[in-house]
Amino acid sequence: MNRRDLALALLVVTVWGANFTVIKLGLGGVPPMLLVALRYTFAAIPAIAFVKRPEVGWRYIIAYGMTVGVGQFACLFYAMNIGMPAGVASVVLQS
């Protein structure tokens, strides 16, 4: 692995780890379901402009978005809101 690849890998790990800390900070002032809605909206809007729509029906796209995008993060944000530490949340989400 060259230095550039190592630097990019470290950047990904750092951003991923900081993500959970920022979520924990955000939950201090915003209810968990509102934070999920904001996260999903701000992630989906740029994706519409840059990512080509897959060749599947809309019901599959909506079902996937609701389960993976909203359902997964709703559970994560609620768990963090009631006391799950950010470090544990990152491990639980990956498992």
Beta strands, then each sheet from edge to edge (+ up, - down):
end
